[in-house]
């Protein structure tokens, strides 16, 4: 199987907001988790084969938004049960993954998680607003 290797960019917004919370809460385990996420996103196509990620927007477009699940390194909680998510933008032709949000369900307020993170994306990243 031939897989594209992507460059991975953690956007400044996500580093300033939710990543700080994970770093304070999990300390060294977060450093390992962050490295693991970067490595997973380098070969993002594999995540879809394993049902770890799902497309949110058109899978055939050059730029597509996706949601992935992750667990914190060293914990016994599964990816799904952890409630930890990433929203990423995959730019296929440029072979770049932009990590837009890294959050736990508790980080996103409101009763509808999807509606809340979509609002954050629309307000923070105007370049992806039309995709949602």
Rosetta blueprint (number, residue, H / E / L):
1 X L
2 X L
3 X L
4 X L
5 X L
6 X L
7 X E
8 X E
9 X E
10 X E
11 X L
12 X H
13 X H
14 X H
15 X H
16 X H
17 X L
18 X H
19 X H
20 X H
21 X H
22 X H
23 X H
24 X H
25 X H
26 X H
27 X L
28 X H
29 X H
30 X H
31 X H
32 X H
33 X H
34 X H
35 X H
36 X H
37 X H
38 X H
39 X H
40 X H
41 X H
42 X H
43 X L
44 X H
45 X H
46 X H
47 X H
48 X H
49 X H
50 X L
51 X L
52 X L
53 X E
54 X E
55 X E
56 X L
57 X L
58 X L
59 X L
60 X L
61 X L
62 X L
63 X E
64 X E
65 X E
66 X E
67 X E
68 X E
69 X E
70 X E
71 X L
72 X L
73 X L
74 X L
75 X L
76 X L
77 X L
78 X L
79 X H
80 X H
81 X H
82 X H
83 X L
84 X E
85 X E
86 X E
87 X E
88 X E
89 X E
90 X E
91 X E
92 X L
93 X L
94 X L
95 X L
96 X E
97 X E
98 X E
99 X E
100 X E
101 X E
102 X E
103 X E
104 X E
105 X H
106 X H
107 X H
108 X L
109 X L
110 X L
111 X L
112 X L
113 X H
114 X H
115 X H
116 X H
117 X H
118 X H
119 X H
120 X H
121 X H
122 X H
123 X H
124 X H
125 X L
126 X H
127 X H
128 X H
129 X H
130 X H
131 X H
132 X L
